[in-house]
């Protein structure tokens, strides 16, 4: 079953059944639909640490132009990923990005926003990827001009849990203030094209859910890491799952909370 011209690519399951007389019947069933890759966009990523670079790899693979920005010099990392790089907020905006994603820490978001030429930000979609949505929404709505669009998002995965692909992983979003609907839809299509499970949810509802789930996940992982748990030759599936929690939380917590350089303040595990 070929995908329709210009339409979505279908994930197809094939089964073969053999009848008593030896005849073989092949059945092909479309089990899911993945949207096609969206049109190429210019995407700025402010905070080019682990999480920013993680996103860049997929965005570039889809054919988007990515411009990274941080306080430090990540130009070599950007070049390796196929992106460009600047340390100047005005230069980033001068490139006229369709979307600017903030991958900074939660505590530094307001100061990072103030470094931008705010009067030049009207015709842009601004996106955050932080794990506490209400905290991000406040400086975004207070500091950005009224004509700027704001999309609050939380990719519930990171470089570890998403290293084999984003298929089936949840991407939570809230169109906090969107006037240019088609532009916002094109950006959301970037995630849908990778197979993310798209979940539209108000920021307050997200925070109520995330407060408990992330606390339990990170507390459990760090406690187990402190106990020095490790693999054995007779691991059960349940024990393997616990080791997975340890691996994910230990590898992300160092950059999940770091400041200023955009270590991926929005990651969920």
Secondary structure, DSSP 8 states (H G I E B T S, - for coil): ----TTS-EEEEEEEEEE-TTS-EEEEEEEEEEE-------EEEEE--SHHHHHHHHHHHHTT-EEEEE-SS--HHHHHHHT-EEES-HHHHHHT--SEEEE-S-TTTHHHHHHTS-GGG-TT-EEEE--S-HHHHHHHHHHHS-TTSEEEEEEES--TTTTTT--TT-EEEEEEEE-S-HHHHHHHHHHHHHTT-EEEE--HHHHHHHHHHHHHHHHHHHHHHHHTT----TT--HHHHHHHHHHHHHHHHHHHHS--SS---TT---
